[in-house]
Amino acid sequence: MKIHGTKILDTFAEAFPTWVSRIIITADTKEWAYTTASVATGFATSKIFCPCEAGIECEVPAAETPDGRPGVSVLICAEKKNMKANVAARISQCVLPAPTARAFDGLPDAPSRFAIRMHYFGDRYEERCTVGGRSCWKIPVMEGDYIGEERYGTVKGIAGGNFLVMGKDQPSALAAATAAAASIRGMPGIIISFAGGIVRSGSKVASKNYRFPMPASTNHQFCPSLKGRISDSLVPDGVGSIYEIVMNGTDEAAIKEAMRKGITAAAETGKASHIGASNFDGKLGQHRFFLRPLFS
């Protein structure tokens, strides 16, 4: 099967369950909202070593935010038992210090909820207040007052949706992967948490050749420099470089649409020779996203 001359391999992406919380970050300007959101989603690319996976979801117009200011939505993905700690840490250490920024719950209807209790930072000078019909806390800070919610919702989501962009050389593959990431960025219900939304160091579970425990190691089957040196290489002939686009989403529909859109964008560049996906024969997660049916 080919799309715009790019061969779509007969394979599937393997993903796994996660929990998702959404934070709406607002500020006096869109620039400060984005700056705060960027800081709040730092060191959150992969659960392999990061405390969580997080990223900017999309811009939220002022007309749709609780306080009527420009907003940016971020998604935080983690195990349910760790969600409270991750949300609390990122709001208290990244949103609270940021000029003019506020934080609100982006999942107000979620039945599963938790409280971060950040108002104690106010040292008994804090006060309750209401913003847009929501119960908030006002905490005195040197700028003036920080205002935000303390109760947040969390829902089941999906982590690890992916596809592989392959090209004859590194510039070709990167150009196609860049187009793919750009087409996905800003989609509701989706984050691509790695730098620029692109991964060059795709991994596999554990390791093949070291005896000591490792959570992950290089996905050797898709390393072009190992083709000809290993017996189980999956790199197609003529491919000199591969990048992975990894996404987390709120549901299967969001993941499928992001994959379809990203693959199409990569193919349209004329730089991608093949599109594949990472999977581990179903041993990693329960969700399977087959590539070819995305276009049927």
ABEGO torsion letter per residue (X at the ends): XBBGGBBBBBBBBBBBBBBBBBBBBBBABAAAAAAAAAAAABGAABAAABABBBBBABBBBAAABAAGBBBBBBBBBBBAAAAAAAAAAAAAAAAAABBGBBBBBABAABABBBBAGAAAAAGGABBBBBBGGBBBBBBBBAAGBBBBBABBBBBBBBBGBBBBBBBABAAAAAAAAAAAAAAABGBBGBBBABBGGBBABBBBBEBAABABBBABBBBAAABAAABGABAABABBBGBABBBBBBBBBABAAAAAAAAAAAAAAAAAAGABABBBBBBAGGAABABBBBAAAAAX
